[in-house]
Amino acid sequence: MHGSATSLSASLSSWLLVLLCAVSGAYCLRRVRGAGGAAAAGEAVMAFGMALMAVPLALGGGWRAPLLGGVFCAAALHALWMLRHGLHHAHHLVGSLTMAHLALAPAAAGQGAAHAAAGPAAASGPPLLTGALLLYYAGYVVLGGTRLIAAGGPAGAAGGEVGGEVARARAGGEEPAEFVRACRLTMGMGMLAMLLTM
């Protein structure tokens, strides 16, 4: 997903990921004005960055990796600063560092091919990190999906109770928790998809 797509199915899945991430980013931007605006702004940066990174065009090979790497390293510093408010910001730190890894690893792999004689220790670093991130995001998606399903309640009661909860949240000017969870789950699935293509 970080280069030119050769097949129609790869290109289609890349553009669908771009659309999914852009819609998530727009939703997060809409949430910035409410409570938890700093977290929503960080999520919007992540979502739009993921959308830009998933574009299957071969354009911007020279400037794209350093620019995105810099943006996500700055987002990681912001998430590190936000950790002082609680450990719930640790996921934003992991996400920012993952996006920096996704942006910079392909460029480093191109340079690292010339230094392949450095030995197996040098070659095992990024795949090990990518594997650990894959496990993290697979767990995040499974856990987030089960929380989202559990929030819906039993099938018979879901229509009335969830509809009333959504109406109460909208009347109060805030977004329902299920929408926020679904947005985060969408971005987690997008991150998992991008990690799988490395």
N, C-alpha and C positions, 0 to 999 in steps of 0.2 A: 504494500500500500504506500510505500515511501518512494515510489519511482513510477516508471511508465508501466501501465497495465497492458498485458499482451493479449488477453482473451476478453471476450465480451462479458462473461460471468464475473471475472475478477474486477473489471471496470464497473459493472453494475453494482456489485457488493460494495465497492469503494464509494461510489456516489450515494448509495443508501446510507452508509455509515456517515458520510459528510452531512446528509440531510438530517439524520437522527441527532448527531452532535450539535448541529446548528439550531435545531428546534429546542433541544435541551438548553443551549446557551441563551436563546431568546427567553425561554421560560425563567431561567435563573436571573436574567437582567430585570424581568418584570418583578421578581421577588426582592430586588435590592432595596426598594423604597420601604419595605415593611421591616418587621422585626427580624433580626439575624441578617442584616444587609451585608455585613462584611463577609460572612460565609457564602452568601449567595453570589457576591461579586467574584469571589475566588472560584466558585464553581462555574460561573459564566466564562471567566478567562480560560479555565480548563476545557470547557466544552467547545468554545470557539477555536482554541488552539488545536484540539483534537480534530475538529472539522477541517481546519487548514492543513493539518498534517496528513489527513486521510485522502486529500485530493490526489487522484491518480495521474497527475500530469508530470511530465519530465521537466517542466519549467522550474527555474529557480534553484538549480542544483547547487550553485556556489553560495548564495546568500541565505537560502532557506534554513539549513541546519544551524548555522551560528545564530541567526536571528531567533529562531524558535528555542534553541538551547538557552540563549540569554533571557528570554521571556520567562521560561520555566524555571531557570535558576533563581530569578528574581521572585517568582511566585513561591519557590521553596523557602527563600529567606523570609518572605512574609508569613508563610505557614509556620516557620520556626518561631517567629516573633509571636504569633497567635497562640502557640503552645502554652504561654504563660497564663492564658485564660482557662486552660483545661486540656486534658488529653484527647478530647473529642476532635481536636484539630490535627491529630497525628495522621489521620487518613489523608488530609489535604497535603501534608508534607510528603507522604509516600506517593501520592498522585503527582505532585509537582516534580519530584525526583524521577518518577517513572517516565513522565513526559520528556524530561531533559534527556534521560537515557534513550528514549525512542527517537529523539531528534538528533542526538550526537553519535549514537552507536553506528549507524550505517556509514557516516562519514569517517569515523575512526576505523571501521572495518576495511574501508577502501585504502586507507593509509597503512593499516596493519598488515595487509596482504604482502606488502614489500618487506615486512619484518617477520615473515613466517618462520624464519630460522631461529627465532628467539626461544623456542621450546614450547612444550605443552602447557606449562604453567601460565604463560602469557595468553595462550589461546583459550584457556578454560575460564577466564574471568567473566566476560560478558554472557556466555551461555548459562553459566551458573546463576548469575544475577537475573537473567531473563527467566530462567526456570523458577527461581524463588518468587519473582513478581507474578508469574503465571499462577503459581499456587495461591498466592495472596489474593489475587483478583478472582480466581475461581471460587475460593472460599467466600469472598465478599459478595459475589453475585448469588451464590447459593443461599447464604445467610440473608441477604437483602430480599431475595425472592420469597423465602419462607416467612420473613417478617411482613412483607407486603400481602401475602396470601392470608396470614393469620390476622392481619388488621381488618380484612374484609368480613370476618366472622362467619357464622354458618351460612350456607347457601340460602336457606329460607329467610333469614333475617337480614341478609345483606341489602336488599332493595330499600327497605324503610329506614333502617338505622344509619347506613352509610349515606344515603341521600339526605337525611336530616342533619348529619354531622357536616357534610359538605355545605349545606345551606347555612348552618350556624357559623361555620368558619368564614364563608364569604361575607355574611352580614357583619362579622367582626372585622373585616378588612384583611384577614390573613388567609393564607393558602392552607387547604387541608393537608394533614400530615401524610396522607397516602400519595398525594401528588408530588410532594417533596421526595418521598421514598422512591417513587417511580422514576423521577428525574435522576436521582443518584444511582439507581439500579441501571438505568439506560446508559449513563456514563461509565459505570463499571463494566457493562457488557461491551461497550465500545473499546475501552482500554484493553479488555481481555482479547477482543478480536485483533487489535493492532499488535499486541504482544505475540499472538499466534503467528503473525506473518513475518516476524523477525527471523 
